[in-house]
Amino acid sequence: MTIKAHAKVNIFLKITGHQDGYHTLLSRFVRVENLYDTITFEAGEFEQFTIEGCDGVDRKINTIYQAFIALNRYLNNPILIHFFMNHKVVVSKQIPTQAGLGGGSSDAAAFMRLVNEVCKLDIDTETLAAIGSEVGADLPFFIYNYPSANVKGFGEIVTPFDEEPLSLELHTPDIACDTTVVYKVFKKYLLERIDPASFFGWENLDSRTLLNTIVDPVVINDLYPAAMVAYPEIEKLNKKGWFFSGSGSTFFRLST
């Protein structure tokens, strides 16, 4: 009863608007094959839903716990409560937190996929992704588990993109970027500057072509300049050929 929860990078990320209190986007998400957390269900006796391996994260805000609550709300029966009175969730963390790699979302999505299989819930992937979207905008991508996909809207529109896998090199500085803070900075200073015509057709280009053509990390990721405002030390870290993933703080580049 074990599953891998892979990291992701955003090859490009463009904000397309702001609606109902949330930003909409168009982005290419790519799975990082060699970087993942591991989620395991271990047997035992427990008085409540128990998570180990997420030190320093309060259970109530843990994305895995929130996914558990969302699934219970959807199922409206005690099957999961009974299962997790006899099992605990053990997380082996490898993905840095607050790094633009989607670690928390990937963990929650992997948890949902594993519990769906183990408990024979028979929830189809589309429905599982809709439930996951209640927990976080990145969860649908991880639930569909595509190696590469275009992600639109609030994150709920996930379309697989067929392309050759990329070999990526990652660098995560010792800077924790709060996604909420970065988005607030974007809204305050940069939202009015968005120009959808400037990235027209990007979703049709393969990721290698995008990275080789749009070489400016500020142009290819709208959240990068916002992150530099929120965390000025990030600006000093950028080197030629490196790109910024999501709301940061991880940089990545093609390794071959």
N, C-alpha and C positions, 0 to 999 in steps of 0.2 A: 504494500500500500504506500508507494512512493511515486512522486512525480517531480519532474524538473520545471522550474519557473525561470525562463530565460529573460535576460535583459533585452532592451531595444535601444536603437538610436533613431533619431529623426534625421533623415537625409536632407529634407527641407521641411520648414514649418512656416506657414503663412497664415496670419490672422485675417479672416474674411469679414468679420463684423462682431457686433455685440448685441445679444438678444436675451431677454428675460434674466438679466443679471449675469450672464455667462458669455464668454467669447466663443465664436465659431471659428473653425480653422480648416485648412487643407494641408495635409502633411503626408509624407512617405515614412512609414514605420518599417524598420528592418530588424529582424530578430538577430541577436548576437549569439551565435551558436556555442561559443566557448566560455560564456559567462552566465551562470545561472545559480539560483538558490535551489534547495531541495526541500520539498514538503513531504512529511511522512506522518502516517497515522499509526500510533503505537498503542497496543492494548493495555488496559489497566482499569482501575476503578476511580472515578472522579465525581466530585459533587457539583461541578460546574464546567462549562466549556473552558478547556485549558490549552494554552499556547506556550510553548517553550522555544527559546532561541531568538526572541525579539526583545532583547534586553533594553530597558529604558523607554519602551513604548507602552503607554497605558492601554489596557485591554479594550476599553471603550472606543478608542480611536484607531485601534489596529484594523487594517483593511481586511484581514482574514476574519476577524470577529464580526466586522460589519457585513461581510459576505455571508457569514453564517446566519446573522439576523435577517438579511434580505431573503435568503433561501427559506428560512422558517416562515417568514411572512407570506411568501408565495405558496408554499406547500400547505400551510394551515393544518398540519398534523404533527404529532410528536416524534416522527421517525428519526430526525436528526438529533433531537434532544436525547433520545434513548441511546443512539449510536455513540454520542460524545460523552455519555456517562460511563462508557466502556472503552473509550479511546481518547488520547490526547493528540494535539497537533504539534509536531516538532519541526522547526524551521532551521535549516542549516544555511546561514547567510554568507553569500559571496558578493552579491551586488551592493555597491555602496549606496547609502541612503541620501536623499536630497541631492542627487547627482544627475538628473535628467535621463536616467536609464530605466525608469518605470518599475523599480524593484518591488515596491509595496503593491502596486497594481498587478504585477505579474504573479506575486505570491497569492493574492486573493483570487485571481482568475484560475491559477493552477489548483488551488484548494477547491474551487467550485467544480472544476472538471473532474478532479479525483473523487470528490464526494458523490457527484452525479453517477460515476461509474461504480464505485464501491457499494453505495447504498441502492443501486439500481433504481434511480429516480426517473429515468427515461425522459429527462427534459431535453428537448432538441436544442441544438447549438444556438439557433437564432433567439429562442426564448431565454436561454441561459445568458446570452450576451445582453439581452434587454434587462434582465435582473441585475447583471453586473454593472450596467450603466448607472444604476441607482447608487452604487458604491463609489465609482470614479469613472472619469471620462476615458481613461486608457484601457479599462477592463475589457471592452468588447474586442479590441485587437488581440489581446492575450487569450481570450476565450476561443476566438476563431482559430488561433494558433497558426496563422499563415507566416511563412518565412519573410514575406514582403507584402505590404498592402498600402493602398491609398486610404487615408482616413479623413472623413469630412464631417461637417456639422459640429455637433458637440462631442464628437468621438464615436457616435453610434453608427455611422455609415462606414462600413469597412469593406473594401473591395480588394480581393487578392491581385497582386501584380506579379506576373510571370517574368522572372529575370534570373540571371546567373548569380549564385551566392557571392557575396563580397567577403574578402579577408580584411578585417578591420583591426586597427591598433587604437587602444583607448588610453587616455590619460585623465585621471580624476584627481584634481588638486584637493587639498585639505580645506575645502570651502563648502559649507552646506547651503544650498540655495533653496529657499522656501518658495515653492511654486506659486502660492497665493500672493506672496509679496511681489514676485516678478510680474505676474499678470496685472496686479494693481498699478505698478509702475508703467506698464505698457498702456493701460487704459488712460492713465493720467497724462502721459506725454506723447504717445505715439499712435493712438487709435485713429485719430483724425487724418493721419498720413497714409493710411492703407490705400493701395491702388491695385485692385484685382487684375487689371489689364497687364500689370508688370510681371505676373507669374502665370499668365494664360498658357495652358498646354503643358505645364510642368509635370502634371500627373501622368502624362503619356510617355515621358522620357524615362529610360532606365536609370538606376541610381548612379552607376559609374559615369554615365554621360553627364548627369546633373552635377556631380562633384568635379568633373573635369572641365565643365563649361562655366558654371557659376562659382567662381573661385573665391568670392568675397564672403566670408562667414556671416557678415552683418546682413548681406542681401539675402542669403539663402535661409536664414533663420530670424524671424521677426522678434523672437524673445531674447536673442543675444544682446542687442543694445539695451534692452530693458534690464537684463541681468547685470550689465556693466554699470548701469546707474544705481541699481540696488546694492551691488557688491563691487565697488570700484577696483578692488584688488584683482578681479578677473581680467580686466583689460590688459594688465601687465603680462598675462600668461599666454596670450595668443601668439602662435608662431605660424609662419607661412605653410600652407598646405593642411592646416588643421581646421576642423569645423566644430561647432558647438551643438550639443544634443539637447533638445527640448528647452527646459528652463534652467538647465545646467546643474552642476558645474563641470560635467565631463566634456572633454575635447576628444575628437576621433579623426582618423585619417585612413585612407586606403593604404594597406601594407604591401600590396603588390599591384 
